Amino acid sequence: MEQKYNPIHIETKWQEFWEENRLFSVHENADLPKFYCLEMFPYPSGRIHMGHVRNYVIGDVITRYKKMRGFNVLHPMGWDAFGMPAENAAIKHGMHPSKWTYDNIDYMRRQLKKMGLGYDWQREVATCNPGYYKWNQWFFIKMLEQGLAYKKSSSVNWCPSCETVLANEQVIDEGCWRCDSTVTQKELEQWFFRITDYAEELLKDADTLTGWPEKVVTMQRNWIGRSEGVEVDFNISGTDRKMRIFTTRQDTLYGTTFMSIARTHPLVTDLVKDEKILKAIISLSDDPEEKEGVFTGFHAENPLTGKEIPVYVANFVLMEYGTGAVMAVPAHDQRDFEFAKKYDLPIDIVIEKEEDRVQKSEDRKQNREQRTKDSESLTEAFEDYGILVESAQFSGLSSKDAREQIAEYLEKEGMGRKVVNYKLRDWGISRQRYWGCPVPVIHTDDGEIPVQLLTVKPVPRLQSDAAQQHVVTQSRVVGELDKFDDRIGALIGRGLATLEGPVSRLRKRQGRQLDSVIFDRFFADGYGIGRIEEIGRADGAQIRLDQHVPGSQGGQLHAGILLGHNRGELLGNGDCRV
């Protein structure tokens, strides 16, 4: 017996024993209670780091405990293998993304095995394997068939460094979550999943997640962002057009002194004919912190006061949020306050703190003059609730009571209606890259046709590393999106990549987060095909996930938690602890 612990000898001996005897392999056994545990699988970036170790040890402890308690434990591992880093590395090092990816997978697998983690390696999957991502495409087609996938032109988040679209959740403090580059806006044709149809259901079901950390559940609720308010129509002066806005602060309507609309709002195209104004709109900064605007030349009518107020195109208003138009109340919204100060626009106080209310006098004109002086001396907006002033019959009401009464008045007079709105937006899934799951739709002269399977596959290396390095470097197209086809074309035409399938213009890839939508079901079935489509049946309960071990960020950004409800209509849902 050895007197000292020799990790190389002892651990190697027992790890070899485990592998030879398939200690952690699992087979269906109806006589044993089952337990299915997953950690979030790693991106094969090259090396396992301590963040991985922390996450995977948790799953290992849980599954070993369950195994010793007599459970039939399924604990697999795989690789989140598509994505921009592999493509960038291929360009930098002159190799196909698949080689870079699979080389890293081999290295990282050896690291995980040396750690002695109890995985069923026979069920290992990589999302870049066509046998895996064909089911992503199958899922997309099912969504398309049910009207839950659609395409539209949209202003999207664009990272100029990564040269791709980002989901809203991937924009952190106005920067790219991957490289911190400042994110700009681009108008592109994109594929979307209609996740907003499930907003209320998701919010209600968040209350049932009793096994989840409250922090993660709160993040989900905030992500969905339910708000109750009103939609109000502002007539455009001198026309028969209306401008619709959504607000949760109808108690401030009397303080609206101008309107802000997105540069892509339909009224800009329809009503702005002055070339100088149009050029000024186009030249507005993409940085919303700049608070830039251009007067459109037309006015809107405040439905409660009848006053005409100017309409500005503002760089901080986006067509994708709300209605693309905002009523601006500078006395009670800080962003509007800064804009009004910059462009010398009126600021009307209509909400006051109860303790700071102007003492009533018999002379209403005197009260109004005092508030005008107060508004001129304001250094910041008062955004809290308070007591209404200068608001006709609603003056003297609390903000809470006024919100309800004004909403009812607007509905009664046909000026607006009560609505429930959500911060959550439909999920833009398109990405501008090569190394990703192709959207399974081809473009032909006869229209768009769903088709499966469209694959991305490697080809043999070129004659020499030097030649391959030259080709990949020259294929890099920086900047202009309309040259994206050139980038893919260069990779394909020069032998560094191939596309299979009757493709005429295949420029869209699905976002990498979609690769995680079916991974729990796929681990249970492996590459056996077939059964993924049967999981909604009663016997599918045996392969539903019991324990997931993600990070807190994954709880917010991971699309599977959201699409799980959409997926439920296609595959069947199960309960899971996080």
C-alpha positions as CSV (number, residue, x, y, z in Angstrom):
1,M,0.0,0.0,0.0
2,E,1.3,3.4,-0.9
3,Q,2.1,5.6,2.1
4,K,1.4,8.9,0.2
5,Y,-1.5,9.9,-1.9
6,N,-0.3,9.8,-5.5
7,P,-3.0,11.5,-7.6
8,I,-1.5,10.6,-11.0
9,H,-1.4,6.9,-10.1
10,I,-4.5,6.5,-8.0
11,E,-6.9,8.8,-9.9
12,T,-5.8,7.4,-13.3
13,K,-6.3,3.8,-12.0
14,W,-9.8,4.4,-10.9
15,Q,-10.8,6.6,-13.7
16,E,-9.8,3.9,-16.1
17,F,-11.8,1.4,-14.1
18,W,-14.9,3.6,-14.2
19,E,-14.5,4.0,-18.0
20,E,-13.9,0.3,-18.7
21,N,-16.9,-0.7,-16.6
22,R,-19.1,2.2,-17.8
23,L,-19.9,3.1,-14.2
24,F,-21.8,6.2,-15.1
25,S,-23.5,4.9,-18.2
26,V,-27.3,4.6,-17.8
27,H,-30.0,2.5,-19.4
28,E,-33.7,2.6,-18.9
29,N,-34.9,0.7,-15.9
30,A,-38.5,1.0,-14.9
31,D,-37.7,-0.7,-11.5
32,L,-35.6,2.2,-10.3
33,P,-36.6,5.8,-9.7
34,K,-34.9,8.0,-12.3
35,F,-33.0,11.3,-11.8
36,Y,-31.9,13.4,-14.7
37,C,-29.4,16.2,-14.0
38,L,-27.8,18.7,-16.4
39,E,-25.3,21.6,-16.0
40,M,-25.2,24.2,-18.6
41,F,-22.8,22.8,-21.2
42,P,-19.6,24.6,-22.0
43,Y,-18.5,26.6,-25.0
44,P,-15.4,24.8,-26.4
45,S,-13.2,27.9,-26.1
46,G,-10.0,25.9,-25.5
47,R,-9.6,25.3,-21.7
48,I,-11.7,24.4,-18.7
49,H,-11.4,27.1,-16.1
50,M,-12.5,27.4,-12.5
51,G,-15.9,28.8,-13.4
52,H,-16.6,25.5,-15.1
53,V,-15.2,23.5,-12.2
54,R,-17.5,25.3,-9.7
55,N,-20.6,24.6,-11.8
56,Y,-19.8,21.0,-12.7
57,V,-18.8,19.9,-9.2
58,I,-22.3,20.9,-8.0
59,G,-23.9,18.6,-10.5
60,D,-21.4,15.8,-9.7
61,V,-22.1,16.0,-6.0
62,I,-25.9,15.9,-6.6
63,T,-25.8,13.0,-9.0
64,R,-23.4,10.9,-6.9
65,Y,-25.7,11.4,-3.9
66,K,-28.7,10.3,-6.0
67,K,-26.8,7.3,-7.4
68,M,-25.9,6.1,-3.9
69,R,-29.5,6.5,-2.9
70,G,-30.5,4.0,-5.6
71,F,-31.7,6.3,-8.4
72,N,-31.1,5.5,-12.0
73,V,-29.1,8.6,-12.8
74,L,-28.7,10.3,-16.1
75,H,-25.8,12.8,-16.1
76,P,-24.5,13.7,-19.6
77,M,-22.2,16.3,-21.0
78,G,-21.9,18.1,-24.3
79,W,-20.6,21.1,-26.1
80,D,-22.2,24.4,-27.1
81,A,-20.1,24.4,-30.2
82,F,-21.4,27.0,-32.6
83,G,-20.7,30.7,-32.4
84,M,-18.7,33.7,-33.4
85,P,-15.5,32.9,-31.4
86,A,-14.8,29.8,-33.5
87,E,-15.3,31.8,-36.7
88,N,-13.0,34.5,-35.6
89,A,-10.4,32.0,-34.5
90,A,-10.6,30.3,-37.9
91,I,-9.9,33.6,-39.6
92,K,-7.1,34.4,-37.3
93,H,-5.4,31.0,-37.4
94,G,-6.2,29.9,-40.9
95,M,-8.3,26.8,-40.1
96,H,-11.9,25.8,-40.6
97,P,-14.1,26.5,-37.5
98,S,-14.9,22.8,-37.1
99,K,-11.2,21.9,-36.7
100,W,-10.7,24.6,-34.1
101,T,-13.9,23.5,-32.3
102,Y,-13.2,19.8,-32.3
103,D,-9.6,20.2,-31.3
104,N,-10.8,22.2,-28.2
105,I,-13.5,19.7,-27.5
106,D,-10.8,16.9,-27.4
107,Y,-8.7,18.9,-25.0
108,M,-11.5,19.9,-22.7
109,R,-12.9,16.4,-22.6
110,R,-9.6,15.1,-21.3
111,Q,-9.6,17.8,-18.6
112,L,-13.1,16.9,-17.4
113,K,-12.2,13.2,-17.3
114,K,-9.1,14.0,-15.2
115,M,-11.3,15.8,-12.7
116,G,-13.2,12.5,-12.2
117,L,-16.6,13.9,-12.9
118,G,-19.3,11.3,-13.3
119,Y,-20.6,11.8,-16.8
120,D,-22.2,9.3,-19.2
121,W,-19.8,10.1,-22.1
122,Q,-21.6,7.7,-24.4
123,R,-24.3,10.4,-24.7
124,E,-21.9,13.2,-25.5
125,V,-23.3,15.7,-28.1
126,A,-21.9,18.7,-29.9
127,T,-24.3,21.3,-31.3
128,C,-22.3,21.7,-34.5
129,N,-23.0,18.1,-35.4
130,P,-25.6,17.9,-38.2
131,G,-27.2,15.0,-36.3
132,Y,-27.9,17.5,-33.5
133,Y,-28.8,20.7,-35.2
134,K,-31.1,19.1,-37.7
135,W,-33.5,19.0,-34.7
136,N,-33.0,22.7,-34.2
137,Q,-34.2,23.1,-37.8
138,W,-37.1,20.7,-37.2
139,F,-38.0,22.8,-34.2
140,F,-37.8,26.0,-36.3
141,I,-40.1,24.5,-39.0
142,K,-42.6,23.5,-36.4
143,M,-42.6,27.1,-35.1
144,L,-43.0,28.4,-38.6
145,E,-46.0,26.0,-39.2
146,Q,-47.7,27.3,-36.1
147,G,-47.2,31.0,-36.9
148,L,-44.7,31.4,-34.1
149,A,-41.7,32.1,-36.5
150,Y,-41.9,35.1,-38.9
151,K,-39.6,37.5,-40.7
152,K,-39.7,41.3,-40.8
153,S,-37.5,44.3,-41.4
154,S,-36.5,45.6,-38.0
155,S,-34.1,47.9,-36.3
156,V,-31.7,45.6,-34.5
157,N,-28.7,45.7,-32.2
158,W,-25.5,45.5,-34.2
159,C,-22.0,44.8,-32.9
160,P,-19.6,46.4,-35.4
161,S,-16.7,44.3,-33.9
162,C,-18.4,40.9,-34.0
163,E,-20.3,41.9,-37.2
164,T,-23.5,40.3,-36.0
165,V,-26.9,41.0,-34.5
166,L,-27.4,40.8,-30.8
167,A,-30.5,40.0,-28.8
168,N,-31.7,42.7,-26.4
169,E,-30.5,40.6,-23.5
170,Q,-27.0,40.5,-25.0
171,V,-26.6,44.2,-24.9
172,I,-25.1,45.1,-21.5
173,D,-24.8,48.8,-20.6
174,E,-25.1,49.6,-24.3
175,G,-22.2,47.4,-25.1
176,C,-21.7,43.9,-26.7
177,W,-21.9,41.2,-24.0
178,R,-19.0,39.4,-25.7
179,C,-16.5,42.2,-26.6
180,D,-17.9,45.4,-24.9
181,S,-17.9,47.3,-28.3
182,T,-20.6,50.0,-28.4
183,V,-23.8,48.6,-30.0
184,T,-25.4,50.5,-32.8
185,Q,-28.8,50.2,-34.6
186,K,-29.2,48.7,-38.1
187,E,-32.3,48.2,-40.2
188,L,-32.2,44.5,-41.3
189,E,-34.6,41.8,-42.4
190,Q,-34.6,39.3,-39.6
191,W,-36.3,36.1,-38.4
192,F,-38.2,36.3,-35.1
193,F,-39.9,34.0,-32.6
194,R,-43.3,35.2,-31.4
195,I,-42.5,34.8,-27.7
196,T,-44.7,37.8,-26.7
197,D,-47.7,35.6,-27.2
198,Y,-46.6,33.8,-24.0
199,A,-45.8,36.8,-21.8
200,E,-48.7,36.6,-19.4
201,E,-48.5,32.8,-19.2
202,L,-44.8,33.0,-18.4
203,L,-45.3,35.7,-15.8
204,K,-48.1,33.6,-14.0
205,D,-46.0,30.4,-14.2
206,A,-43.1,32.2,-12.5
207,D,-45.1,31.9,-9.3
208,T,-45.0,28.1,-9.6
209,L,-41.2,28.0,-9.7
210,T,-40.8,27.2,-6.0
211,G,-37.6,25.3,-6.4
212,W,-35.8,28.2,-8.2
213,P,-33.7,30.9,-6.5
214,E,-35.8,34.0,-5.9
215,K,-33.1,36.1,-7.6
216,V,-33.5,34.2,-10.8
217,V,-37.3,34.3,-10.7
218,T,-37.2,38.1,-10.1
219,M,-34.9,38.5,-13.1
220,Q,-37.4,36.7,-15.2
221,R,-40.3,38.8,-14.0
222,N,-38.3,42.0,-14.7
223,W,-37.4,40.6,-18.2
224,I,-41.0,40.1,-19.0
225,G,-41.8,43.6,-17.6
226,R,-45.6,43.7,-17.3
227,S,-47.1,47.2,-17.1
228,E,-50.6,48.5,-17.0
229,G,-51.3,51.8,-18.8
230,V,-53.2,53.4,-21.6
231,E,-52.9,53.9,-25.3
232,V,-53.7,57.5,-26.3
233,D,-54.3,58.9,-29.8
234,F,-52.9,62.4,-30.6
235,N,-54.3,64.0,-33.7
236,I,-51.8,65.4,-36.2
237,S,-52.7,69.0,-36.8
238,G,-54.0,69.8,-40.3
239,T,-54.3,66.1,-41.3
240,D,-56.5,63.1,-40.7
241,R,-53.6,61.2,-39.2
242,K,-53.2,60.1,-35.6
243,M,-50.2,59.2,-33.5
244,R,-50.7,56.5,-30.9
245,I,-48.6,56.4,-27.7
246,F,-48.5,54.1,-24.7
247,T,-47.9,55.4,-21.2
248,T,-48.2,54.2,-17.6
249,R,-48.2,57.8,-16.4
250,Q,-51.4,59.1,-17.7
251,D,-51.5,61.3,-14.6
252,T,-48.9,63.5,-16.4
253,L,-50.7,63.9,-19.7
254,Y,-51.5,67.6,-19.0
255,G,-47.8,68.2,-18.8
256,T,-47.0,67.0,-22.3
257,T,-45.2,69.8,-24.2
258,F,-43.8,67.9,-27.2
259,M,-43.8,64.5,-28.9
260,S,-40.8,62.3,-29.6
261,I,-41.0,59.7,-32.4
262,A,-38.6,57.1,-33.9
263,R,-36.7,58.0,-37.1
264,T,-38.4,55.0,-38.7
265,H,-41.9,55.9,-37.6
266,P,-44.3,55.8,-40.6
267,L,-45.3,59.5,-40.1
268,V,-41.7,60.5,-40.9
269,T,-42.0,58.9,-44.4
270,D,-45.6,60.1,-44.9
271,L,-45.5,63.7,-43.6
272,V,-41.9,64.9,-43.8
273,K,-41.1,66.2,-47.3
274,D,-38.4,68.8,-46.6
275,E,-35.1,67.4,-47.8
276,K,-33.1,69.3,-45.2
277,I,-35.2,67.8,-42.4
278,L,-34.9,64.3,-43.8
279,K,-31.1,64.7,-44.1
280,A,-30.9,65.9,-40.5
281,I,-32.9,62.9,-39.3
282,I,-30.6,60.5,-41.1
283,S,-27.6,62.2,-39.5
284,L,-28.8,61.8,-36.0
285,S,-26.4,60.1,-33.6
286,D,-26.9,56.4,-32.9
287,D,-25.8,57.0,-29.3
288,P,-29.0,57.5,-27.2
289,E,-27.0,59.2,-24.5
290,E,-26.5,62.2,-26.9
291,K,-30.2,63.1,-26.7
292,E,-30.4,64.5,-30.3
293,G,-33.6,65.4,-32.1
294,V,-35.0,67.1,-35.2
295,F,-38.2,69.1,-35.4
296,T,-40.4,67.4,-38.1
297,G,-42.3,70.5,-39.1
298,F,-45.7,69.2,-37.9
299,H,-47.6,69.3,-34.7
300,A,-49.8,67.0,-32.6
301,E,-52.8,68.0,-30.5
302,N,-52.9,67.0,-26.8
303,P,-56.3,65.3,-26.5
304,L,-56.9,66.6,-23.0
305,T,-55.8,70.2,-23.5
306,G,-56.3,70.8,-27.2
307,K,-52.9,72.5,-27.4
308,E,-50.7,72.0,-30.4
309,I,-47.3,70.6,-29.5
310,P,-44.3,70.1,-31.8
311,V,-43.3,66.6,-32.9
312,Y,-39.6,65.8,-32.9
313,V,-37.7,62.8,-34.2
314,A,-35.5,61.7,-31.3
315,N,-32.6,59.3,-31.5
316,F,-33.5,57.6,-28.2
317,V,-36.9,56.5,-29.4
318,L,-37.0,53.1,-31.2
319,M,-39.8,51.8,-33.4
320,E,-39.5,48.3,-31.8
321,Y,-40.5,49.6,-28.3
322,G,-44.1,50.4,-27.7
323,T,-45.6,52.3,-30.6
324,G,-42.5,54.2,-31.7
325,A,-43.9,57.4,-30.3
326,V,-43.6,59.0,-26.9
327,M,-45.5,61.8,-25.2
328,A,-42.8,64.0,-23.7
329,V,-43.4,65.4,-20.2
330,P,-40.1,67.2,-19.3
331,A,-41.2,68.3,-15.8
332,H,-41.7,64.6,-14.8
333,D,-39.3,62.6,-17.0
334,Q,-35.5,63.1,-16.8
335,R,-34.8,62.2,-20.3
336,D,-37.5,64.5,-21.6
337,F,-36.2,67.2,-19.2
338,E,-32.7,67.1,-20.7
339,F,-34.1,67.1,-24.2
340,A,-36.3,70.1,-23.5
341,K,-33.5,72.1,-21.9
342,K,-31.3,71.4,-25.0
343,Y,-33.9,72.5,-27.5
344,D,-35.5,75.2,-25.3
345,L,-38.9,73.5,-25.1
346,P,-41.6,74.3,-22.5
347,I,-41.6,72.6,-19.2
348,D,-45.0,72.5,-17.4
349,I,-45.3,71.2,-13.8
350,V,-48.5,69.1,-13.3
351,I,-47.4,66.9,-10.4
352,E,-46.2,68.2,-7.0
353,K,-45.1,66.7,-3.8
354,E,-47.9,67.1,-1.3
355,E,-45.7,68.8,1.2
356,D,-44.4,71.2,-1.5
357,R,-47.7,72.2,-3.0
358,V,-48.1,75.8,-3.8
359,Q,-50.5,77.4,-1.3
360,K,-53.8,78.1,-2.9
361,S,-54.8,81.7,-3.2
362,E,-57.9,83.2,-4.5
363,D,-56.0,84.2,-7.6
364,R,-55.5,81.1,-9.9
365,K,-53.4,83.2,-12.2
366,Q,-51.0,83.9,-9.4
367,N,-50.7,80.2,-8.7
368,R,-49.9,79.5,-12.3
369,E,-47.3,82.2,-12.5
370,Q,-45.6,80.7,-9.4
371,R,-45.5,77.3,-11.0
372,T,-44.0,78.8,-14.2
373,K,-41.2,80.3,-12.1
374,D,-40.7,77.0,-10.5
375,S,-40.5,75.2,-13.8
376,E,-37.9,77.7,-15.1
377,S,-35.7,77.0,-12.0
378,L,-36.0,73.2,-12.2
379,T,-32.6,71.4,-12.3
380,E,-34.1,68.0,-12.7
381,A,-37.4,66.3,-13.3
382,F,-39.7,65.3,-10.5
383,E,-40.5,61.7,-11.5
384,D,-42.3,60.4,-8.4
385,Y,-46.0,60.3,-7.7
386,G,-47.7,63.2,-6.0
387,I,-50.7,65.5,-6.3
388,L,-52.0,66.7,-9.7
389,V,-52.0,70.5,-10.4
390,E,-52.9,72.4,-13.6
391,S,-54.8,69.3,-14.8
392,A,-58.4,70.6,-15.2
393,Q,-61.0,68.5,-13.2
394,F,-58.3,66.1,-12.1
395,S,-56.3,68.7,-10.1
396,G,-56.0,67.9,-6.5
397,L,-56.2,64.1,-7.0
398,S,-53.3,61.8,-6.1
399,S,-51.4,60.2,-8.9
400,K,-52.9,56.8,-8.1
401,D,-56.5,58.1,-8.3
402,A,-55.8,60.3,-11.3
403,R,-54.3,57.4,-13.3
404,E,-57.5,55.4,-12.9
405,Q,-59.9,58.3,-13.5
406,I,-58.0,59.7,-16.5
407,A,-57.9,56.2,-18.0
408,E,-61.6,55.9,-17.6
409,Y,-62.2,59.4,-19.1
410,L,-60.0,58.7,-22.1
411,E,-62.0,55.5,-22.8
412,K,-65.3,57.2,-22.3
413,E,-64.4,60.0,-24.7
414,G,-62.9,57.7,-27.3
415,M,-59.5,59.2,-26.9
416,G,-57.7,56.0,-25.7
417,R,-58.0,52.7,-24.0
418,K,-56.6,50.8,-21.1
419,V,-54.0,48.2,-22.1
420,V,-51.5,45.8,-20.6
421,N,-48.0,46.1,-22.1
422,Y,-44.8,44.1,-21.8
423,K,-41.1,45.0,-21.9
424,L,-40.5,41.6,-23.5
425,R,-40.2,41.7,-27.3
426,D,-40.3,39.0,-29.9
427,W,-37.0,37.3,-30.0
428,G,-34.8,38.1,-33.0
429,I,-32.9,34.9,-33.8
430,S,-31.0,35.8,-37.0
431,R,-27.3,36.1,-36.8
432,Q,-24.9,37.2,-39.6
433,R,-22.2,34.5,-39.5
434,Y,-21.1,31.3,-41.1
435,W,-20.4,29.0,-38.1
436,G,-24.0,28.5,-36.9
437,C,-27.1,26.5,-37.5
438,P,-28.6,27.6,-40.9
439,V,-32.2,28.8,-40.8
440,P,-33.9,26.1,-42.7
441,V,-35.5,28.3,-45.3
442,I,-34.2,28.7,-48.8
443,H,-34.9,31.7,-51.1
444,T,-36.0,31.0,-54.6
445,D,-37.7,32.9,-57.4
446,D,-40.9,31.3,-56.3
447,G,-40.6,32.5,-52.7
448,E,-39.3,31.0,-49.5
449,I,-39.4,27.3,-48.9
450,P,-38.8,25.5,-45.5
451,V,-36.3,22.6,-46.0
452,Q,-34.4,20.2,-43.8
453,L,-31.5,19.5,-43.6
454,L,-29.3,22.5,-44.5
455,T,-25.8,21.7,-43.3
456,V,-22.6,23.5,-42.6
457,K,-19.6,21.1,-43.1
458,P,-15.9,21.2,-43.2
459,V,-13.8,20.3,-46.3
460,P,-10.2,19.0,-46.6
461,R,-7.4,21.4,-45.8
462,L,-5.8,23.2,-48.7
463,Q,-2.3,22.4,-50.0
464,S,-0.4,24.3,-47.3
465,D,-1.1,26.1,-44.1
466,A,0.3,29.3,-45.7
467,A,-2.2,29.1,-48.6
468,Q,-5.1,28.4,-46.2
469,Q,-4.0,31.3,-44.0
470,H,-4.1,33.6,-47.0
471,V,-7.5,32.5,-48.1
472,V,-9.2,32.9,-44.8
473,T,-7.7,36.3,-44.1
474,Q,-8.7,37.6,-47.5
475,S,-12.3,36.3,-47.0
476,R,-12.8,38.5,-44.0
477,V,-15.2,41.2,-44.8
478,V,-15.4,44.0,-42.3
479,G,-18.3,46.4,-41.9
480,E,-20.9,46.5,-44.6
481,L,-23.6,44.0,-44.1
482,D,-24.5,43.8,-47.7
483,K,-21.1,42.2,-48.3
484,F,-21.9,39.3,-45.9
485,D,-22.6,37.1,-49.0
486,D,-19.1,37.9,-50.2
487,R,-17.7,36.6,-46.9
488,I,-19.6,33.3,-47.1
489,G,-18.9,33.1,-50.8
490,A,-15.2,33.5,-50.2
491,L,-15.2,30.8,-47.6
492,I,-17.1,28.5,-49.9
493,G,-15.6,29.4,-53.2
494,R,-12.0,29.1,-52.0
495,G,-12.5,25.7,-50.4
496,L,-12.7,26.5,-46.8
497,A,-16.3,25.7,-46.3
498,T,-19.3,24.1,-48.1
499,L,-23.1,24.4,-47.9
500,E,-25.3,21.5,-48.8
501,G,-28.8,21.9,-50.0
502,P,-30.5,23.8,-52.8
503,V,-29.5,27.2,-51.6
504,S,-29.6,30.4,-53.7
505,R,-29.1,33.0,-50.9
506,L,-28.6,31.5,-47.5
507,R,-27.3,34.3,-45.3
508,K,-29.1,33.7,-42.0
509,R,-28.0,31.6,-39.0
510,Q,-29.9,30.9,-35.9
511,G,-28.6,32.4,-32.7
512,R,-26.4,30.1,-30.5
513,Q,-28.9,30.3,-27.6
514,L,-31.3,28.3,-29.8
515,D,-28.9,25.4,-29.7
516,S,-29.9,24.9,-26.0
517,V,-33.6,24.7,-26.6
518,I,-33.7,20.9,-27.1
519,F,-30.5,19.8,-25.5
520,D,-32.1,18.2,-22.5
521,R,-34.3,16.0,-24.7
522,F,-31.4,15.2,-27.0
523,F,-29.1,14.0,-24.3
524,A,-31.8,11.6,-23.3
525,D,-32.1,10.2,-26.8
526,G,-28.6,10.9,-28.3
527,Y,-28.4,10.6,-32.0
528,G,-31.2,7.9,-32.1
529,I,-33.4,10.4,-34.0
530,G,-37.2,9.6,-33.9
531,R,-37.9,9.9,-30.1
532,I,-37.5,13.6,-29.9
533,E,-40.8,13.9,-31.8
534,E,-42.5,11.5,-29.4
535,I,-41.5,13.2,-26.1
536,G,-45.0,14.7,-25.7
537,R,-46.4,11.2,-25.0
538,A,-47.0,9.8,-21.6
539,D,-43.9,7.6,-21.7
540,G,-41.8,10.7,-22.4
541,A,-42.0,11.5,-18.7
542,Q,-39.0,9.2,-18.0
543,I,-36.6,11.5,-19.8
544,R,-37.8,14.9,-18.4
545,L,-35.2,17.0,-16.6
546,D,-35.2,17.0,-12.8
547,Q,-32.3,19.3,-11.9
548,H,-30.6,22.0,-13.9
549,V,-27.4,23.8,-12.7
550,P,-27.0,27.1,-14.6
551,G,-25.5,30.4,-13.6
552,S,-27.8,33.3,-12.6
553,Q,-27.0,35.1,-15.9
554,G,-28.1,31.9,-17.7
555,G,-31.4,32.1,-15.8
556,Q,-32.1,35.5,-17.5
557,L,-30.5,35.1,-20.9
558,H,-31.0,31.4,-21.6
559,A,-33.8,31.2,-24.2
560,G,-34.8,27.7,-23.2
561,I,-36.6,28.9,-20.1
562,L,-38.8,31.0,-22.3
563,L,-39.1,28.8,-25.3
564,G,-39.9,25.9,-23.0
565,H,-43.5,27.1,-23.2
566,N,-43.5,27.3,-27.0
567,R,-41.7,23.9,-27.0
568,G,-44.3,22.5,-24.8
569,E,-46.9,22.7,-27.5
570,L,-44.6,20.7,-29.8
571,L,-42.8,18.4,-27.4
572,G,-44.5,18.3,-24.0
573,N,-43.4,20.1,-20.8
574,G,-41.8,18.8,-17.6
575,D,-41.0,20.1,-14.2
576,C,-37.5,21.0,-13.3
577,R,-35.6,22.5,-10.4
578,V,-32.8,25.0,-10.8
